[in-house]
């Protein structure tokens, strides 16, 4: 049974069919890339997967459970988490608190315990702090737990967003251009981080990316979108040597 199965997914905005008959199968443990030119429909696919858009047609299944058209909260609870092309952090809160926000679907205490500061409240807070610091350590951010998110360098803000997404304990992690705006050294670090979380946490990862060095360096399978339709898909080496991909995406005359 595939972890993620998408069949005949389409969405239309007025007269524009932004995604048309999209099909994808992602197996548990895959590190899968979704690539294509700007405007090809990649982020629209992510928005459909996470419930921000409702599809015109098609079915999305996570571990054979139909999640098509569910709310973003319910899809996250089902096991899908994501980052965004434009970073979305709680910038006026600390690095630690940003990750703890992602943990609230796993750790709970009663409002009474919180207001009265009962022992049960402090016990849960201690567990959340420990788990958040464990996730931050993966990205070497644990020493900056008390720093405001807005004061982190750009590359570390990207990593913090991934750590927060992972805090929801997803089965499928969607990364929307995680290397956008990073310098080559930061991109290299990110590649190592992505490999590590796949191996350590058994994470299944689907990512959108324009940095072809990252794509070819970590993705084992690729799907190429162009004008909302699949151009080709398969093992990374085969896809990147496809003349249609070179012409349509890599811009080779």
N, C-alpha and C positions, 0 to 999 in steps of 0.2 A: 504494500500500500504506500503510495506516494505521500510525502508530507503535505505538499501543496499541489493541487491540480486545478488548472484553469481551462475552461472549455468555452470556445466561441464568444469570448468576452468582447463587448462593443459598447461604445458610448457616443451619443450624438449631441452636439450643442448647436441647436438651430439646424442649419444646412451642412454643418461640418461634422464629419465622422472622425473624431479625434483618435479613437482606437477602434479597429475594425477586425473582428474575427480573430482575436488573440488567443492563442493556445500555449500553455506552458505546464511542464511537469517538473517539480523540484523534489528530489529524493532527500530523505533525512541525512544530514551531514554534508550536503552539497555546498560548495562555494561557487555561486552562480552569478554571472554578470549580465546585465541588460544594457546594451549600448545602442547608439544611433545618433544622428545629427540633432542639433537643437530643434525643438518643435516636433520631434518624431513621435511623441506620445509616451515617453518613458515615465515621467513623473505622474502623468494621468493614470497609468497602470497602477502605480503605487497608491494614488488617491482612491482608486477603485478597490484595491486590496484592503485598505484600512478604513473604508466606509465614509471617506470624505466626499466621494461621489457615488451615486447609485448607477449601476450599469443599465444601459438600454436593453441589452441582451446578454446572455451568457450565465455561467455558473462558476463560483469559486468555492473550492472545498479545501479545508484544512484537516488532515487526518480523516478524510472521508466525511467530515461534518460540513454541511452547507452553511457558509458564512456570508453568502451573497446578500448585499444590501443591509447587513446588520449595522448597528451604530458603532462609532469608533471605540467607545468604551467596551462594548460587548466583544468586538473583534480583538481588542487588546487582552481582555480576560480569557478569550479563547486561545491566545498564544501568539499574537502578531504584534511586534513592536517596530518602531521606525525612528530614523533621524530625518532631517529635512535639508533640502538644498540651501536654504537660508536658515542659519542656526536659530533654534527656538529654545532659549534657556530662560530661567527665572533669574535675570541678571542682577536683581537687587537682593538676592539670597545667596547664601554661602555655597561653595562647591559641595560640601557635605549635604546640605539641605536639598539641593537639586536632586541628588541621587536618592535621598530618603523619600522624596515625593513619588519616585517610581516604585518604592517599596510598599506603598500603602495598600496595594491590592493583596499583599501577603501577610502583613502585620496589622493587627487591629486591637484597639482598646476602646472601652466605652467612653462617651462624652463625659459622664460623671467622673470616671477615673482621671480624665485629663484635667477637668476643672478643679477637682479636689486634690490633684496631685497624689493619688493613691499609689501604693507600692506597685500595683499591676501596671500603671502608666510608666513608671521608671524602668520596670523590667523590660517592657516592650521597647522603650526608647533605647535602652542599652543594646538589645538585640539588633535593632535597626542601625544604630551607629556602627556596630561591629561589621554587619553585612555591607553597609555602604563603604566603609573603609577598605574592606576586602576587594570590592569592585574598583574603587579608586586606585588601589595599589596595582591593579592590572595595567593601568595607564600611567603609572608613576605620578599620580595626583594626590595620593594620600597625605603627603606633607603640606599640601595646600588646601586641606579640608576646610579651614576657617576663612579662606580668601573669598571675597565676593566674586561671583561668576563673571561679572563684567570686567574685573581686573585681571583675568587670565589672558595670556596671549592668545591670538586667534587660533593657532593650531591646537592649543590645549582646550579651548572652548569646544572645538570639534570632538575631541576625545571625551570630554565631559558629557556631551550629548549622547555619545554611544554608551557610556557607563550608565547614564540615567535610563536609556532604553533597555539595557540589559537587566536593570534592577526590577523590571516587571516580570522577569523570569520567562522570556518568550521561547516558543518553539521555533519561530521564524523571525530573524532579524533583518529588517529592510534598511539599507544604507543608501541615502540619496546623495550622490556625489560627495562622499566623505573626504576626499582629498582636495575639494575645491578651495582655492586660495592658499594652499599649502606650498611651502618651498620644497625643493627636492629632498632635503634631509628630513623634514617633517613627514613627507610622503613615504619615505623609506621606513621611518618609525611606525607609521600607520599600517603599512603592509605587514610588519612583524606583529603588531598588535592584533590585526585581523586573523592572521594565521594562528596566533596563540589562543584567542578566545574560541576559535573553531575547535582546536585540539583540546583545550582544558575543559571547556564547558559543553563540548559536543554540539556546538551551535550550528544551525543551518542558516546560511547567509545568502541573501539576494541583494545585489548592489547595482546601482546606476553609477557610471563613471565615464568621464571623458579622458582621464589620464591613462593612455594606452600602456604605459610602463606598468602601472598598477594592475590594470586589467590582465595583461599578458603574464604578469608575475604571480598573481594569486588565484585568478579565476580558472576553474577547470572546465566549465561549460559556459557558452554564451548564446544569447538570443539578440539578433540585430533587428531593430525597428526602423522603418522609414515610412513617413507619411501615415503613421498609425497602423501599418501592417507589418507582419513579420517578413523580413527579407531572407533570413536564414537562421538556423540554430544548430548547435552541436558542440563537439569538443573545441576548446579555444583555438588550438593550433589550426584545425581545419577551417574554422570560421574566419580567422584573421588572414588566411591565405586565399580566401575566396575572392576572385576578381570582382564580383559584384559589390562585395563589402569594401574592397580597396577603392573602387570607383565612387560608390555612394557615400561612404563614411569617412574614409581616410583621405579622400580628395586627390587621389592620384590621377593625373590626366592620361 
